[in-house]
Amino acid sequence: MTDEPKTDKPSRVGRPRREAAGDVDTRILSAATALFLERGLAATSCEAVVAKAKVGKASLYSRYSGKNALFEAVIRQAIDNSELLLTKADIPSASLRTRLAMAGKAVIRQAIEPVPLGLMRLFLTEAPRFNGLIQSFDQMARDRVIEIVSESLMENDMLSKADANALTRHFLDLTFSPILLAALIGHSEETSSEAIDKRIEYALNMLEKSGHLTGNVTS
């Protein structure tokens, strides 16, 4: 009796398992983010994203109708994953001036790290095409910065929420906005640690002179 010849049945290729589907989503968005940062939106093709993510075209197009939809997903992922919304620093008990300086510097340094800064440059470049979405992101990012700095000022009952928010807005107008602008246009001499310290010191002195650090915060 002879053995029947063995035949290898081809493995079935179908939809990924539910747990694998999340991995495909992650790989597509990670690849798209990296390519958009490296090349910009116009020079990035869906084919390049597929190749970098090591997925099939069908996997991408079953999720996104095209490159614009993929770019919108990258923006939303940045918002949802807090890649641009920063995190609260561990600020020890200290004077109001010191807490504001430390919390402010922490969020400024996070904001000008390569990935957040690169994403902000990319979003600003594409703002005319995705105006509403990017405006929404900008407001969320600003609200988050105000929130995390204000929380540091309210600890130990130093300030009410309203006063902390008002002081934080004044501080950010004097520090965060000009430093971020300098970083976006590549003025590295204005974004060094020494330059940031000087900008913060200037802002704190201005806030003290106007009474925002010592008295009428909400004016």
Secondary structure, DSSP 8 states (H G I E B T S, - for coil): --------------S--HHHHHHHHHHHHHHHHHHHHHH-STT--HHHHHHHHT--HHHHHTT-SSHHHHHHHHHHHHHHTTTTT-------S--HHHHHHHHHHHHHHHHTSHHHHHHHHHHHHTTTTSHHHHHHHHHHHHHHHHHHHHHHHHGGG-S-HHHHHHHHHHHHHHTHHHHHHHHHTT-GGGSSHHHHHHHHHHHHHHHHHTTTTTS-TT-
